[in-house]
């Protein structure tokens, strides 16, 4: 089995796990984080998130960040039929259209990005710059979302960025571990990177959980758009990854991205649609 096939299979498995966890978290979105720590099923969701993260880390050893992160949008597609089943209703026409657009757009992006190369690692300098910029942006978005009457999508966007940074840091650890062996884990820069991963993972969990307080659709859509977009930018700016070698490929990538974004937008609005037979 090729590395690409392994990467896609792992990403699908991760998306299913994350979708289940998101549905559990959304059902408890009205509770504060302190209250949630006393709810056993919330810890089940966190265990699923950890399992999904572990598989995600494994996938980073088989493919570039700019390929893996766009596939994360599948979480939104998978969550739609799961949510419909849990509510004992049928999938709506808008949901079907959204899923179709998202899948078509992602399929095109995957084929284009698949040739972007192997996984790469951040240097110490790149790590410092990325963490400084990411911390600033996450804090600004998070504080904006905490204002009275503010939209939950601000915190969803902050959570998506935090997840993307986690992925970039995890890829760095995985790649360097493969190149240097277990001794790499004792290096000061590695310990610092692992601590940064933990900090961003906790921040992302809290921010996304808060974003679900008014419902799942729009926050999950925003998180799953910001995450791959941020990861792709990190891959291009810091890791030397490429989306395409020619203007035609880049144009196709933009068009596929627009189709996927349209699908995500439709899925975010799906609560307004009437149920239809599928």
Buried (B, 14 or more C-beta within 10 A) or exposed (E): EEBBEBBBBBBBBBBBBBBBBBBBBBBBBEBEEEEBEEEEEBEEBBEBBEBBBEBBBBBBBBBBBBBBBBBBBBBBBBBBBBBBEBEEEBBBBBBBBBBBBBBBBBEBBBBBBBBBBEBBBBEEEBBEEBBEBBBEBBEEBBEBBEEEEEBBBBBBBBBBBBBBBBBBBBBBBBBBBEEEEEEBEEEEBBEBBBEBBEBBBEBBBBBBBBBBBBBBBBBBBBBBBBBBBBBBEBBBEBBEBBBBEEEEBBEBBBBBBEBBBBBBBBBBBBBEBEEEEE
